[in-house]
């Protein structure tokens, strides 16, 4: 198996959201409940909105990420607790979204698996070379790869 997702997945999925939520969560709670902090109601509402929107963006952008590995016959997807393997025949399509330095890959399945009908991962530097260098994988994914 070859890891085709970026090595920063653990950092982006766990460390960054945890640190952000803890830091801004404590700051929000301090602003809301500490009697020694003198802030207006508008500041309190702004901080709550900032905290909730930031947590939502972190969930949408990073906490859904999965680690993906590939071999000649299967795609292996893990959320670092459980790993499931999906045959390439179950893949409906792959979409590569280019965000300058990051390339997000969405894998859509014909039949939903444990992680649902779609899995999102950040492609590492081995993703496209792996597909290009393994003819059997390239043949199975032919026509399913969209950029």
C-alpha positions as CSV (number, residue, x, y, z in Angstrom):
1,X,0.0,0.0,0.0
2,X,1.1,3.5,-0.8
3,X,0.0,6.5,1.2
4,X,-1.4,9.0,-1.4
5,X,-2.7,11.6,1.0
6,X,-0.5,14.3,2.4
7,X,1.4,13.7,5.6
8,X,-0.1,16.9,7.1
9,X,-3.5,15.2,7.3
10,X,-3.0,14.4,11.0
11,X,-2.0,18.0,11.8
12,X,-4.9,19.5,9.8
13,X,-7.5,17.0,11.0
14,X,-6.7,16.9,14.7
15,X,-4.1,19.3,15.9
16,X,-5.1,22.6,14.2
17,X,-8.8,22.3,15.0
18,X,-8.2,21.2,18.6
19,X,-5.8,24.1,19.3
20,X,-8.1,26.6,17.6
21,X,-11.2,25.4,19.4
22,X,-9.5,25.3,22.8
23,X,-7.9,28.7,22.4
24,X,-10.9,30.6,21.1
25,X,-13.3,28.6,23.2
26,X,-11.6,29.6,26.4
27,X,-11.4,33.2,25.1
28,X,-15.1,33.2,24.3
29,X,-16.0,31.7,27.6
30,X,-13.9,34.3,29.4
31,X,-15.5,37.1,27.6
32,X,-19.0,35.7,28.3
33,X,-18.7,34.8,31.9
34,X,-15.8,36.6,33.6
35,X,-17.2,39.5,35.6
36,X,-13.8,41.2,35.7
37,X,-13.7,41.5,31.9
38,X,-15.8,44.6,30.9
39,X,-17.1,44.1,27.4
40,X,-20.3,45.2,25.6
41,X,-23.1,42.8,24.6
42,X,-22.1,43.4,20.9
43,X,-18.6,42.2,21.6
44,X,-19.9,39.1,23.3
45,X,-22.2,38.3,20.3
46,X,-19.4,39.0,17.9
47,X,-17.0,36.6,19.7
48,X,-19.6,33.9,19.8
49,X,-20.3,34.3,16.1
50,X,-16.6,34.3,15.4
51,X,-16.0,31.1,17.4
52,X,-18.9,29.2,15.9
53,X,-18.2,30.2,12.3
54,X,-14.5,29.3,12.8
55,X,-15.4,25.9,14.2
56,X,-17.7,25.3,11.3
57,X,-15.1,26.3,8.7
58,X,-12.6,24.0,10.4
59,X,-15.0,21.1,10.4
60,X,-15.9,21.7,6.7
61,X,-12.4,22.2,5.5
62,X,-10.2,19.9,7.7
63,X,-12.0,17.7,10.1
64,X,-13.7,15.7,7.4
65,X,-10.3,14.8,5.8
66,X,-9.4,11.1,5.5
67,X,-6.1,9.3,5.0
68,X,-6.1,7.3,1.8
69,X,-3.8,4.6,0.6
70,X,-3.8,2.7,-2.7
71,X,-2.5,-0.6,-4.0
72,X,-3.1,-2.5,-7.3
73,X,-6.7,-3.5,-6.5
74,X,-8.1,-1.4,-3.7
75,X,-8.4,2.1,-2.2
76,X,-7.9,2.1,1.6
77,X,-9.6,4.9,3.6
78,X,-9.1,5.6,7.3
79,X,-10.1,8.2,9.8
80,X,-7.3,7.0,12.1
81,X,-9.7,4.8,14.0
82,X,-11.0,2.4,11.4
83,X,-9.7,1.5,8.0
84,X,-11.9,0.3,5.2
85,X,-11.0,-1.0,1.7
86,X,-12.9,-0.2,-1.4
87,X,-12.4,-1.9,-4.8
88,X,-11.7,0.5,-7.7
89,X,-14.9,-0.9,-9.3
90,X,-16.9,0.8,-6.6
91,X,-15.5,4.2,-7.5
92,X,-17.9,6.3,-9.6
93,X,-15.5,9.3,-10.1
94,X,-12.6,11.2,-8.7
95,X,-12.5,15.0,-8.7
96,X,-9.3,16.9,-8.1
97,X,-9.7,20.4,-6.8
98,X,-6.6,22.6,-7.1
99,X,-6.2,25.1,-4.3
100,X,-2.7,26.4,-5.3
101,X,-0.5,24.5,-2.9
102,X,-3.1,21.9,-1.9
103,X,-4.9,19.5,-4.1
104,X,-8.1,18.1,-2.6
105,X,-9.5,14.9,-4.1
106,X,-13.1,13.9,-3.8
107,X,-13.8,10.2,-4.3
108,X,-17.4,9.4,-5.1
109,X,-18.5,5.8,-4.6
110,X,-21.3,3.9,-6.5
111,X,-22.4,2.3,-3.3
112,X,-22.0,4.2,0.0
113,X,-19.5,2.8,2.4
114,X,-18.8,3.4,6.1
115,X,-17.7,7.0,5.4
116,X,-20.7,7.7,3.1
117,X,-20.9,8.2,-0.6
118,X,-18.0,10.7,-0.8
119,X,-14.5,10.8,0.8
120,X,-12.3,13.8,0.7
121,X,-8.5,13.8,1.1
122,X,-5.6,16.1,0.4
123,X,-3.4,14.6,-2.3
124,X,0.2,14.1,-1.4
125,X,3.1,14.1,-3.8
126,X,2.7,10.4,-4.5
127,X,-1.0,10.5,-5.7
128,X,-0.6,11.2,-9.4
129,X,2.7,9.4,-9.9
130,X,1.2,6.3,-8.3
131,X,-1.7,6.3,-10.8
132,X,0.6,7.0,-13.7
133,X,3.2,4.3,-12.7
134,X,0.6,1.5,-12.1
135,X,-1.0,0.5,-15.3
136,X,-3.7,-1.6,-13.7
137,X,-4.8,1.2,-11.5
138,X,-4.8,3.7,-14.4
139,X,-6.9,1.3,-16.4
140,X,-9.4,0.9,-13.6
141,X,-9.7,4.6,-13.0
142,X,-9.7,5.6,-16.7
143,X,-12.5,8.0,-17.4
144,X,-13.3,8.5,-13.7
145,X,-10.6,11.1,-13.0
146,X,-11.9,14.7,-13.4
147,X,-9.8,17.8,-13.0
